[in-house]
Structures are given as C-alpha cells and as structure tokens.
Amino acid sequence: MAQLWLSLRTMLIAALEDRQTAHAAQAAAHAAAAAVREEVDQLRTLQEDEKVALRAISERHAAKAEAAQQQTEQYKQKCDKVGGISAVNFGFDSEALTSGRL
C-alpha cells in the first residue's frame, strides 16, 4: 500500500511540475507576443514618420519646380519686353537653356 501512495505522490509531483512548466511557457509566449506587438507599433510609427518626411520633401520639390517655372516665364516676358531679344534670336533653344541641358 505504501508503494501505491509513493507512486501516486510521484505522479502528482510530476503533474504539478508539468503544470508549472506549461504556465511558464504560456507566460513566455505572452511576453513574446507583447514584444512583437511593441515592435510592430514602433515600425508603424517609423513608417508614418517616413511618409510625413517624404511628403514634405515632395512638397518642397514641387514648390522649387514651380518657382523655377515662374522665373522662366518672367525671364521670357522680360526678354519679350526688351525688344524680342531672346535665346531664339541667337540660334539657341530656349528650352535647353532653361532646363540646363546646354
């Protein structure tokens, strides 16, 4: 009879150890999931920051292009007012001059 109680005790101890191991594994899984969620949130924040930065760069580029276009138009108007003197009169391509291809 004592052998039976000893076997039962051993089985209960093993079951408790298995349960503790399972709880520890579950806690580790929850911690890993939380870490992954945090990393995903950080990556999303970084992605949003990069989108904002790219949008700002794009807007600055568009503004500079618009300013360059306005300067080109003003230069053409000024040349027309001065008596038609322009790059065309000298045999140059005015688009090539304004775009920097010469």
Contacts in CASP RR format, 6 or more apart in sequence:
PFRMAT RR
TARGET T0000
AUTHOR 0000-0000-0000
METHOD contacts of the structure
MODEL  1
MAQLWLSLRTMLIAALEDRQTAHAAQAAAHAAAAAVREEVDQLRTLQEDE
KVALRAISERHAAKAEAAQQQTEQYKQKCDKVGGISAVNFGFDSEALTSG
RL
72 98 0 8 1.000
75 98 0 8 1.000
76 86 0 8 1.000
76 94 0 8 1.000
79 85 0 8 1.000
79 86 0 8 1.000
80 86 0 8 1.000
86 94 0 8 1.000
87 93 0 8 1.000
87 94 0 8 1.000
87 97 0 8 1.000
88 94 0 8 1.000
92 102 0 8 1.000
93 102 0 8 1.000
95 101 0 8 1.000
96 102 0 8 1.000
END
